[in-house]
Amino acid sequence: MIGLGGAIGTGLFLGSGAAISLAGPGVIVAYAACALAAFVIAWALAEMVVVHPAAGSFGAVAQRYLGPLAGFVQRWTYAVIQVIAIGGEVVAAGIYVRFWWPQLPLWLPVVVFSLVLLAVNAAVVHFFGRVEYWLAMIKVVAIVVFVLLGLVLITVGLPRAPATGLANLTAHGGFLPGGLSGLFLALVFVLFSYFGTEAVAVTAAESENPRRDIPRAARRMVVRLVLFYLLAIAIVVTVVPWPELAQGGGLTSSPFVRVLAGAGAPAAATVINFVVLTAALSSANTNIYLTTRMLHSLALDGYAPRWFGRVSRAGVPVNSLALVAGGLALAAGLSVRQDSGAYLVLFGLSSFGALVVWILILLTHWRFRVLRRRAGEPDAPVRLWGAPVTSALVAVFLAAVLVSTAFIDRLDIAWRAGPPFFALLVVAYFAVRRYSVSAAHTESTSDSSLK
């Protein structure tokens, strides 16, 4: 449920509108292709984490198999992009609230939701788990109900809305109105819907039985995501003409709300808006959990201030919440200056780093296989089918999508900020390493003089 909570968020409920504006009904193909990529990522992670269920998850495994520089870059990248993504989720939650109160200043719900989420994550971990379980359950049940209601709308209709049939899939420019280029450009928004599947791996260190729990959770999560996403998106573009969903770049309201509002069910539209609101908060809640654990891992390895590694009596790394609070303050500031456009800015920054993290996960998995085979170690209890060919193909696919962000309006900020950010991380790594070596040498010299 934590994996579903991290993945089913604004990427599906809000970002899907941007994907539809680029690909039209062909967005269904994009969701199917990205589902395969998410499955490979999740299964590669499960294979590695059942062998190494360490704090820091794939970041710690990257350090073990790709070296300390890779581990440093991956974990810091993941922590920073999650902080940015959390801000994006909270901004989206504020946009959903304005469905009921259009004149409400966006910064107000952003600040309120930020304070509530920080409080939940400062509590004991089982409290976080229970909150996240029920938040995730709300949106899972809602998607199931939405799919069933959508099927009724398509086949027999409702009292205030006749059956739509399948005409909207080919009307208004055809199934691929933007051509293959539009489909390709939509992939980054679709992939963002699946970001968060790696949450299953991060929870391994706090699982009672990672060897049993992680593969089972990964398998169920991916299957459910595929079913939910493909069915839900197919219904959205079948019920409502895609040009209507693409108005305002697809980011003025959730496509799911538009489906029910257009079907003459305003009460249902209100309910689904509440659901997408809880979905955004659930995703932000999970991402805060992931970020604090990644910072804790960095502190344990000496790659972040020790202050980040300190935990409360309940075992929660509460000090790491300070960085998250900074990201939420950034989101509040952007919501004042750019209003709903803040979501797209935050999305562009976080998607660049997320794609790099996924590529590094696949490179780690390749190295994991090579070194274990070379050392004569037994196969992991869970194995990714077709690796390393499958993982290599997905890595190339992700790299191509990463390049495409340079050609999407307001996402090009990713390429302006991404490369300098990684250059800064590399410089920071060598500075931290040099400081650590110097400190160790000073301590050794001091011990020798005492003796």
BELURKA-V634347 format. One record per run of one state. SS is the DSSP state (@ for helix, = for strand, . for the rest). FROM is the first residue (numbers start at 1). TO is the last residue. If there is no record, write none. Layout:
ss->(SS,SS)
from->(FROM,FROM)
to->(TO,TO)
This chain:
ss->(.,@,.,@,.,@,.,@,.,@,.,@,.,@,.,=,.,=,.,@,.,@,.,@,.,@,.,@,.,@,.,@,.,@,.,@,.,@,.,@,.,@,.,@,.)
from->(1,2,8,10,14,15,50,57,67,68,98,106,123,125,156,158,159,161,162,167,170,179,195,199,207,210,240,242,246,247,251,255,263,266,301,306,310,318,339,341,375,389,408,413,451)
to->(1,7,9,13,14,49,56,66,67,97,105,122,124,155,157,158,160,161,166,169,178,194,198,206,209,239,241,245,246,250,254,262,265,300,305,309,317,338,340,374,388,407,412,450,451)
